[in-house]
Amino acid sequence: MSVKIYLYSRCGTCVKAVKFLEANNIEFSSIPVREQTPTKNELLQMLNCYDGNVKKLFNTSGQDYRALGLGKQLPDMALEDQLALLMGNGNLVKRPFLLFGEQAIVGFKEETWKEFFSL
C-alpha cells in the first residue's frame, strides 16, 4: 500500500518528510497541497485520527491563518465551515499531510514517524 502525502515543495518540513520516506524505502505519491487540497473524506479521516481536534489540521503558523484571524474564529465556527476553509485554501492545511490506509498524520517529527511506520 502506497502512502499519499500532501506537501508544499518549498516547505523545509515537507522536504525532511520526503527524505525520511525515501531513506526508509516507503513508496509514496506526492500531491502539491496548494494546487490540490485534501478531499472532505481525507480531512474527515485525518480528523478521526486526531480525535476530532480540527485545529490539528490547520497550519496555525501560516500567514493565511493569521491574516484571516482564524485563531479567534475557529472555536465558534461549524465543522463544515472549517472543512470548507481547508478544502478551499491549501495554505491553511498543516503539512505534510500524510494518509496511509486508514491511518493519517500531519506535520513531521522523525521519532513520531518512526513509530507511525513501525520502524
C-alpha positions in Angstrom: 0.0 0.0 0.0 1.4 3.4 -1.0 1.5 6.5 1.1 -0.3 9.6 -0.1 1.4 12.9 1.0 0.2 16.4 0.5 3.1 18.8 0.7 4.5 22.2 -0.4 7.8 21.9 -2.2 9.3 25.0 -0.6 8.4 23.8 2.9 11.5 22.6 4.8 9.5 20.2 6.9 8.0 18.7 3.8 11.4 18.2 2.3 12.5 16.4 5.5 9.4 14.2 5.4 10.1 13.2 1.8 13.8 12.4 2.6 12.5 10.2 5.5 10.2 8.3 3.2 12.9 7.8 0.6 15.5 6.8 3.2 13.1 4.2 4.6 12.1 2.9 1.1 8.5 3.8 1.7 6.6 4.2 -1.6 4.6 7.4 -1.8 2.8 9.7 -4.2 3.1 13.4 -3.5 0.4 16.0 -4.1 1.0 19.7 -4.2 -1.3 20.9 -1.4 -1.6 24.5 -2.8 -2.9 23.2 -6.1 -4.9 20.2 -4.9 -6.3 20.3 -1.4 -7.3 17.2 0.6 -10.9 16.0 -0.1 -13.6 16.2 2.5 -13.3 12.4 3.1 -9.5 12.7 3.6 -9.9 15.6 6.0 -12.5 13.6 8.0 -10.1 10.6 8.0 -7.4 12.8 9.4 -9.8 14.4 11.9 -10.7 10.9 13.1 -7.0 10.2 13.7 -6.8 13.3 15.9 -9.9 12.5 18.0 -11.9 15.3 16.3 -9.4 18.1 17.0 -9.8 20.1 13.8 -7.3 22.7 14.9 -4.6 20.0 14.4 -5.4 20.1 10.6 -4.7 23.8 10.3 -1.3 25.4 9.6 -1.6 27.8 12.5 1.8 29.4 11.9 0.9 30.3 8.3 0.3 33.8 7.0 -3.2 33.0 5.7 -4.3 31.6 9.1 -3.2 34.8 10.8 -4.5 37.1 8.1 -7.9 35.6 8.4 -7.9 35.8 12.2 -8.7 32.1 12.4 -7.2 31.7 15.9 -10.2 33.6 17.3 -12.8 32.4 14.7 -12.3 28.6 14.7 -13.6 27.8 18.1 -17.1 29.2 17.2 -17.1 28.0 13.6 -19.1 25.0 12.5 -17.1 21.9 11.5 -18.5 22.1 7.9 -17.2 25.7 7.6 -13.8 24.7 8.9 -13.5 21.9 6.4 -14.6 24.2 3.6 -11.8 26.6 4.5 -9.3 23.7 4.4 -10.6 22.5 1.1 -10.6 26.0 -0.4 -7.1 27.1 0.6 -4.1 24.7 0.7 -2.1 27.2 2.6 -4.4 26.6 5.6 -3.7 22.8 5.6 -1.0 21.7 8.1 1.7 19.9 6.2 3.0 17.5 5.4 -0.5 15.8 5.4 0.0 12.1 5.1 -2.5 9.3 4.5 -1.7 5.6 4.7 -4.6 3.2 4.5 -6.9 4.1 7.4 -4.1 5.9 9.3 -3.1 9.5 8.9 -0.6 12.0 10.4 0.1 15.7 9.9 3.4 17.5 10.5 6.8 15.8 10.6 8.8 14.7 13.6 11.2 11.9 12.8 10.5 9.9 16.0 6.8 10.2 15.6 7.0 9.0 12.0 9.3 6.1 13.0 6.5 5.0 15.4 3.8 5.6 12.8 5.6 3.3 10.3 6.8 0.9 13.0 10.4 1.4 12.1 
